[in-house]
Amino acid sequence: MYAIIDKKTKVVLAEHPASPEQELQGTEVHPGFDPETMRLIKYDGPRLPEHYKISRSGVVTALSLEERAAKNLVQFDRNFSQKIDLDSELELSVELQAIRKALALNLITTEMECRMALDMLLKDQGEAIQQRYTPGYEAKIMKGCIEWLMDGRPSDDKREADYQEMKAGIAAIKAPYAETKAAIRQLLENQ
């Protein structure tokens, strides 16, 4: 797409659906094109990115998350994960990836943001545990463990093995969250 923007205000004055490869001139996009006050830009996609930079040749590229963070154009909030691109290859939850990214960009700075991030992490961690161990199943294993204890801890008992397996499974779910929670708690202590 092509657009004509006001040089001072960056307001879009006209748009043209032509492909950037067509090499249009300013007057082909907007008959009243004035190179003193207007600029011809071109970009891929159906609309201009919300935050962008323009090369000398007029090519528009969206600002990266890092660039937006450096310019204070992005803030950490409960919907942060929906505002950024995350690595779908990682076996981490969307929330955990988003909070790690926000920490790396120094977007979590206030006590309120720290507490919000911790709440989000604990909720996400709890949901991950519940997906693997439903409350009824967890209660059944705990009941079996208590009965095993009451029976004098017989060796090679399936009830103990089930409990140890669940305990290890929960620890494995919690492990990726531990470092991130510790970093946030450190931020809280430094407030």
Secondary structure, 3 states (H helix, E strand, C coil): CEEEEECCCCCEEEEECCCHHHCCCHHHHCCCCCCCCEEEEECCCCCCCCCEEECCCCEEEECCHHHHHHCCCCCCCCCHHHHCCCCCCCCCCHHHHHHHHHHHCCCCCCHHHHHHHHHHHHHHHHHHHHHHCCHHHHHHHHHHHHHHHHCCCCCCCHHHHHHHHHHHHHHHHHHHHHHHHHHHHHHHHCC
